[in-house]
Amino acid sequence: FPMASRRLRGFKRWMKSQLIDCSDALYVVVTDDVEVKCPLFYVSVKALCDLHEGDVVATIPKDSCLTNKTSSACHLIADAGLDGFLALAVAIMYEISLGPASRWFGYLQIMPHNEPIPLLWSVEEIDSLLAGTELHKVVKEDKLLVYEDWKECIQPLLDSSSLELAPEFFGVDQYLAAKSLISSRSFEIDDYHGSGMVPLADLFNHKTDGEHVHFTLPSAQSGSDSDDPDAENDNNEDEKVEVSELVNPKENSDTTSSSDNETEVSSSPGNQSSVLEMIIVKDVKLGDEVFNTYGSLGNAALLHRYGFTEPDNPYDIVNIDLELVLNWCSSMFTNRHSRTRLSLWRKLNYSGCVSQNLEYFEVSFHGEPELELLILLYIMLLPEEEYNKLDLMEFTADDFHKFISVNTMGSRKLGSGSESELRISLLNAGVREALVNVANIRESFYGSRSLQKDLEVLKKCSSVLERKLYHSLVLRVSERNILGKLRGYALTGTRSLTAAKGASSRKRRRVKHQ
Ligand SMILES: C[S@@+](CC[C@H](N)C(=O)[O-])C[C@H]1O[C@@H](n2cnc3c(N)ncnc32)[C@H](O)[C@@H]1O
C-alpha cells in the first residue's frame, strides 16, 4: 500500500521532529483496504517483541498535541470567545486549511478525513439503521445541535473579512468531520490544554476489559499528585493520573464510568509535567496487537462516539422510558388510577434515572431491570384495598420494603432485607406479566423485522464494506437480546447467567448529546 506507507513514513519523521518518542518495540500497521472505493486507512499498533507491565512505550510532549492552546488558531479562538470542543474543532479545521504549512501536517496526513460515527450519517440512514435503538433520537438531535453551533459560532468567523478564512475548510461538513475526529480520537490532556488531539496515542484501538496500555502523566508527577495510598500499586481506571480516556470525561460523563477518570492537575501550565506517557499495564506477546481502552462502554456509546461496536459487550444496557411504562399503564387502567399510583411511588421517594429531561429505567446486560421499575409496576397493580392502606401511611422506602414482605410472605419477616429478596417479593404474577408487556412494547420500536431476521442479515454483512449496517445491526441485536433476557427474568425471577465481568455494577449510561 504505497500511499499508506508513504504517509506513515512521513508521520514517523514528523514524530521525531516533535520529539515524540515511540519505542522501537511498537510497530504501527497501516492497512489500506483495497476493496473499499475511497482510501480507508485502518491503523493499529502491534508489538515487535514481548512487552511487560511497566514498560514505557511512548513519551509525547504536550506541546506536540493539537489543542486550543497550541494551534496557530489560538488567537482567533480566544478572540472569538470559543472554548471546549467547538474551539478544538476550529483548531483542527484551521490546521487542515494550512496544508503543508501546518505544524501538524505530518500528523494530519495519517488521520482519516472523518470517523463515520452516526452523527455523519444521513437522516435516512439514521432513521433506517438506528430506529428503535438507544441512539436513534439522540443522534437526530445531535445533528440539529451541531448545525446550530456551526451557524452560531463558525459562520460568523467566515463572514468576518479580517480573518480571511477559506470557506471550503470551515463548512458544516468540515465541522462535522472535525467533530467526529474529536469524538473518536481526542484526549483530555490537562486543565490548561483541555481536550486535544494526541499524536501516536490515538493510533491504539480499543478492547473492552482487555487493554494493554494506559495513557498517563509520568510517574514522578503521579507520586506527587495523589495522596491516595492505594493509587500507586493499583492500575485500575480510577487512578487519578490516568489520561486514558479518548474523550473529555467532564463533558461525556453520562455514558461511561470515565467520569471517575479525570486527570487532576493544576491549571497553570508551569506546574505541570510537559510530557505524557504510554505505559504497558498488561504483558503483550510479540506480534500481538497492543490495545488501549476507551472506557467501560456499551455498544450504544461505542457506536455514538467511535463508530464501532463489539459483539457480546458486557457493558450493554437497554433503557425503558417512564413514558413507555405509563403508556402501558394507561392501556390497562384509568388515567386517574395511573396518576395516583405514580404519585404514591414518588411520595415514597422513588424515581427513575434522569438525563436530558427524560426519566427512564435501565435494564442491565443480564436482563435485570432497575428495582424502581419493579416497585412502580407493583404499586400500579396493587389491589385497591392494599393501595388505600399504603396511601394512608406516612411511609419511608424502608417501611415500604417491610410492607411488601408482609404483603407477599404473610407475617414472615423479610430475611436479610437484601435487594434480591425484595426483588423476589415484588415479582408477583401481575408484575411478571407487566414486565413482559413492557419489554414487548420496547421491542416493537425496532419495527416488524424479527430478531431472527436481524441475525441472518448480520451474518451475511461485512464489517468493513458495510460498516454502518454491520455496527447498527450489532447494536440492534445486543439490545434485543437484553430485552429477551428481561422477559426471561420476568418469568424466572433470576437474571441471565451469561455472565460477563463488569456488567453487574449499575451505572447511569444513557447516551447524551455529542
Ligand atoms: C483512536 S482511533 C484508533 C486508530 C484507528 N484505528 C485509525 O485507523 O486511526 C479510534 C478509531 O479506531 C477504530 N477502532 C478502535 N477500536 C476498534 C475496535 N475494537 N473495533 C473496530 N474499530 C475500532 C474506530 O474507527 C475508532 O473510531
The ligand as an ORCA input file, in Angstrom:
! r2SCAN-3c Opt
* xyz 0 1
  C      -8.320      6.372     18.344
  S      -8.676      5.729     16.785
  C      -7.688      4.281     16.736
  C      -6.878      4.185     15.481
  C      -7.686      3.952     14.258
  N      -7.895      2.510     14.043
  C      -7.077      4.552     12.986
  O      -7.164      3.923     11.942
  O      -6.557      5.659     13.040
  C     -10.305      5.204     17.102
  C     -10.991      4.582     15.926
  O     -10.419      3.301     15.649
  C     -11.420      2.357     15.301
  N     -11.437      1.308     16.332
  C     -10.806      1.331     17.517
  N     -11.009      0.187     18.188
  C     -11.781     -0.584     17.415
  C     -12.351     -1.875     17.551
  N     -12.168     -2.609     18.643
  N     -13.114     -2.346     16.530
  C     -13.337     -1.612     15.423
  N     -12.838     -0.379     15.238
  C     -12.067      0.134     16.212
  C     -12.727      3.129     15.263
  O     -12.919      3.547     13.943
  C     -12.443      4.307     16.177
  O     -13.228      5.434     15.931
*
